[in-house]
Amino acid sequence: MVAAYDDRDGVIWMDGAFVPWRDAKVHVLTHALHYASSVFEGERAYGGVIFKSREHTERLLKSCDYIDIPHPFSVEEIEAAKAAALRESGLSDAYVRPVVWRGSGPDMGVASARNPVHMAIAVWEWGAYYGDAKLKGAKLDISKWKRPSPETIPCFAKAAGLYMICTMSKHVAEAKGCSDAIMMDYRGYVAEATGANVFFVRDGKVHTPKPDCFLNGITRQTVLQMLKERGVEVIERHIEPGEMEGFEQCWLTGTAAEVTPVGSIGEFSFEVGALTRSIAGDYEKLVRGQLAAA
Ligand SMILES: Cc1ncc(COP(=O)(O)O)c(C=O)c1O
């Protein structure tokens, strides 16, 4: 039985100071709890170093801009706080979760400009996101929910509100025995999984959805650079769901997912092929500083 996330030993960085893990609480009238006025990051440390830490911090503050939350701290302050939180955790391989939210204050309606902004950083141990899928290939469902248009929601923010349909998609997927679900976008093109980007391989070329209405993940960009350095042709484009029939290999990328091979998406099957295995292996080396920077 996994210990509940609010019932653990250790400390959590909150608004500039460390508090005992179990005391890192918010009030029930916290604006974010009612209206999703919250943004966050997901990062991984390997051997005591957070991979692409500054890029994550910059994205966190960009997410604040997208959803109209003033920056609670500067990039430098957040970098120092994350490093301190990692140190305090005593872990060297860890998951790092910074979160920024609108707290409780004079506003309890939709507008919340007068409510204070808070920030916390928690660090914990988190193994493979998809269990043993790294070897066998993950089994994915196809979600009924669509990634929304950029005119509907600030879709490039890593904001809590965007995850409502991800949680619902993943619950349905898990009930069917799948690890996750692929979501189409509002136009019907293949978009991404609920917390990871997707890549396909056909005839030695890599095809990946153009990130024009979802997160262009930091892992995605890292893998694109790795493919470029190997001279593999990559085509970023709109992909119709029916095209998945002709793809030979597939993998997911994300900070939590790292590079996870995919065995099936709905009725479409893929092999855990050589390119998938080699990119997954090289990513593992790269994050541990055992490969030249991508
Ligand atoms: C919806 C979604 N897409 C893609 C990603 C991959 O992003 P990254 O590689 O920056 O972790 C994530 C994870 O953060 C995500 O939650």
The ligand as an ORCA input file, in Angstrom:
! r2SCAN-3c Opt
* xyz 0 1
  C      -0.281     16.878    -21.176
  C       1.199     16.690    -21.256
  N       1.791     16.607    -22.454
  C       3.117     16.434    -22.581
  C       3.927     16.329    -21.478
  C       5.403     16.126    -21.637
  O       6.092     17.267    -21.213
  P       7.566     17.188    -20.624
  O       8.346     16.368    -21.584
  O       8.000     18.607    -20.601
  O       7.469     16.572    -19.285
  C       3.356     16.400    -20.202
  C       4.180     16.306    -18.997
  O       4.558     17.295    -18.459
  C       1.967     16.597    -20.093
  O       1.387     16.665    -18.884
*
